[in-house]
């Protein structure tokens, strides 16, 4: 995933209501409760 996204901090997966990126881990972005854990997320 890191190669596909260029290490972007804005693309990752949902984990316990937060954005988890493969390059930086948790980046402080809170996600709505409707986003299930494990879902792919693109943040703008």
MODELLER restraints for C-alpha pairs under 7 A, 6 or more apart:
rsr = mdl.restraints
at = mdl.atoms
rsr.add(forms.Gaussian(group=physical.xy_distance, feature=features.Distance(at['CA:2:A'], at['CA:22:A']), mean=6.17, stdev=0.5))
rsr.add(forms.Gaussian(group=physical.xy_distance, feature=features.Distance(at['CA:2:A'], at['CA:23:A']), mean=6.36, stdev=0.5))
rsr.add(forms.Gaussian(group=physical.xy_distance, feature=features.Distance(at['CA:7:A'], at['CA:23:A']), mean=5.65, stdev=0.5))
rsr.add(forms.Gaussian(group=physical.xy_distance, feature=features.Distance(at['CA:9:A'], at['CA:21:A']), mean=6.15, stdev=0.5))
rsr.add(forms.Gaussian(group=physical.xy_distance, feature=features.Distance(at['CA:9:A'], at['CA:24:A']), mean=6.96, stdev=0.5))
rsr.add(forms.Gaussian(group=physical.xy_distance, feature=features.Distance(at['CA:10:A'], at['CA:42:A']), mean=5.70, stdev=0.5))
rsr.add(forms.Gaussian(group=physical.xy_distance, feature=features.Distance(at['CA:10:A'], at['CA:43:A']), mean=4.84, stdev=0.5))
rsr.add(forms.Gaussian(group=physical.xy_distance, feature=features.Distance(at['CA:10:A'], at['CA:44:A']), mean=6.69, stdev=0.5))
rsr.add(forms.Gaussian(group=physical.xy_distance, feature=features.Distance(at['CA:11:A'], at['CA:21:A']), mean=6.22, stdev=0.5))
rsr.add(forms.Gaussian(group=physical.xy_distance, feature=features.Distance(at['CA:11:A'], at['CA:41:A']), mean=5.73, stdev=0.5))
rsr.add(forms.Gaussian(group=physical.xy_distance, feature=features.Distance(at['CA:11:A'], at['CA:42:A']), mean=4.51, stdev=0.5))
rsr.add(forms.Gaussian(group=physical.xy_distance, feature=features.Distance(at['CA:11:A'], at['CA:43:A']), mean=6.25, stdev=0.5))
rsr.add(forms.Gaussian(group=physical.xy_distance, feature=features.Distance(at['CA:12:A'], at['CA:19:A']), mean=6.33, stdev=0.5))
rsr.add(forms.Gaussian(group=physical.xy_distance, feature=features.Distance(at['CA:12:A'], at['CA:20:A']), mean=5.46, stdev=0.5))
rsr.add(forms.Gaussian(group=physical.xy_distance, feature=features.Distance(at['CA:12:A'], at['CA:21:A']), mean=4.28, stdev=0.5))
rsr.add(forms.Gaussian(group=physical.xy_distance, feature=features.Distance(at['CA:12:A'], at['CA:22:A']), mean=6.40, stdev=0.5))
rsr.add(forms.Gaussian(group=physical.xy_distance, feature=features.Distance(at['CA:12:A'], at['CA:40:A']), mean=5.95, stdev=0.5))
rsr.add(forms.Gaussian(group=physical.xy_distance, feature=features.Distance(at['CA:12:A'], at['CA:41:A']), mean=5.36, stdev=0.5))
rsr.add(forms.Gaussian(group=physical.xy_distance, feature=features.Distance(at['CA:12:A'], at['CA:42:A']), mean=6.65, stdev=0.5))
rsr.add(forms.Gaussian(group=physical.xy_distance, feature=features.Distance(at['CA:13:A'], at['CA:19:A']), mean=5.86, stdev=0.5))
rsr.add(forms.Gaussian(group=physical.xy_distance, feature=features.Distance(at['CA:13:A'], at['CA:20:A']), mean=5.31, stdev=0.5))
rsr.add(forms.Gaussian(group=physical.xy_distance, feature=features.Distance(at['CA:13:A'], at['CA:21:A']), mean=6.49, stdev=0.5))
rsr.add(forms.Gaussian(group=physical.xy_distance, feature=features.Distance(at['CA:13:A'], at['CA:38:A']), mean=5.56, stdev=0.5))
rsr.add(forms.Gaussian(group=physical.xy_distance, feature=features.Distance(at['CA:13:A'], at['CA:39:A']), mean=5.42, stdev=0.5))
rsr.add(forms.Gaussian(group=physical.xy_distance, feature=features.Distance(at['CA:13:A'], at['CA:40:A']), mean=4.55, stdev=0.5))
rsr.add(forms.Gaussian(group=physical.xy_distance, feature=features.Distance(at['CA:13:A'], at['CA:41:A']), mean=5.26, stdev=0.5))
rsr.add(forms.Gaussian(group=physical.xy_distance, feature=features.Distance(at['CA:14:A'], at['CA:20:A']), mean=6.08, stdev=0.5))
rsr.add(forms.Gaussian(group=physical.xy_distance, feature=features.Distance(at['CA:14:A'], at['CA:35:A']), mean=6.98, stdev=0.5))
rsr.add(forms.Gaussian(group=physical.xy_distance, feature=features.Distance(at['CA:14:A'], at['CA:36:A']), mean=6.68, stdev=0.5))
rsr.add(forms.Gaussian(group=physical.xy_distance, feature=features.Distance(at['CA:14:A'], at['CA:37:A']), mean=4.92, stdev=0.5))
rsr.add(forms.Gaussian(group=physical.xy_distance, feature=features.Distance(at['CA:14:A'], at['CA:38:A']), mean=5.14, stdev=0.5))
rsr.add(forms.Gaussian(group=physical.xy_distance, feature=features.Distance(at['CA:14:A'], at['CA:39:A']), mean=5.32, stdev=0.5))
rsr.add(forms.Gaussian(group=physical.xy_distance, feature=features.Distance(at['CA:14:A'], at['CA:40:A']), mean=6.52, stdev=0.5))
rsr.add(forms.Gaussian(group=physical.xy_distance, feature=features.Distance(at['CA:14:A'], at['CA:41:A']), mean=6.43, stdev=0.5))
rsr.add(forms.Gaussian(group=physical.xy_distance, feature=features.Distance(at['CA:15:A'], at['CA:37:A']), mean=4.88, stdev=0.5))
rsr.add(forms.Gaussian(group=physical.xy_distance, feature=features.Distance(at['CA:15:A'], at['CA:38:A']), mean=6.16, stdev=0.5))
rsr.add(forms.Gaussian(group=physical.xy_distance, feature=features.Distance(at['CA:16:A'], at['CA:37:A']), mean=5.98, stdev=0.5))
rsr.add(forms.Gaussian(group=physical.xy_distance, feature=features.Distance(at['CA:17:A'], at['CA:30:A']), mean=5.90, stdev=0.5))
rsr.add(forms.Gaussian(group=physical.xy_distance, feature=features.Distance(at['CA:17:A'], at['CA:31:A']), mean=5.05, stdev=0.5))
rsr.add(forms.Gaussian(group=physical.xy_distance, feature=features.Distance(at['CA:17:A'], at['CA:32:A']), mean=6.70, stdev=0.5))
rsr.add(forms.Gaussian(group=physical.xy_distance, feature=features.Distance(at['CA:17:A'], at['CA:33:A']), mean=6.32, stdev=0.5))
rsr.add(forms.Gaussian(group=physical.xy_distance, feature=features.Distance(at['CA:18:A'], at['CA:29:A']), mean=5.68, stdev=0.5))
rsr.add(forms.Gaussian(group=physical.xy_distance, feature=features.Distance(at['CA:18:A'], at['CA:30:A']), mean=4.60, stdev=0.5))
rsr.add(forms.Gaussian(group=physical.xy_distance, feature=features.Distance(at['CA:18:A'], at['CA:31:A']), mean=5.33, stdev=0.5))
rsr.add(forms.Gaussian(group=physical.xy_distance, feature=features.Distance(at['CA:19:A'], at['CA:26:A']), mean=5.96, stdev=0.5))
rsr.add(forms.Gaussian(group=physical.xy_distance, feature=features.Distance(at['CA:19:A'], at['CA:27:A']), mean=6.45, stdev=0.5))
rsr.add(forms.Gaussian(group=physical.xy_distance, feature=features.Distance(at['CA:19:A'], at['CA:29:A']), mean=5.48, stdev=0.5))
rsr.add(forms.Gaussian(group=physical.xy_distance, feature=features.Distance(at['CA:19:A'], at['CA:30:A']), mean=6.55, stdev=0.5))
rsr.add(forms.Gaussian(group=physical.xy_distance, feature=features.Distance(at['CA:19:A'], at['CA:31:A']), mean=6.78, stdev=0.5))
rsr.add(forms.Gaussian(group=physical.xy_distance, feature=features.Distance(at['CA:20:A'], at['CA:26:A']), mean=4.57, stdev=0.5))
rsr.add(forms.Gaussian(group=physical.xy_distance, feature=features.Distance(at['CA:20:A'], at['CA:27:A']), mean=6.69, stdev=0.5))
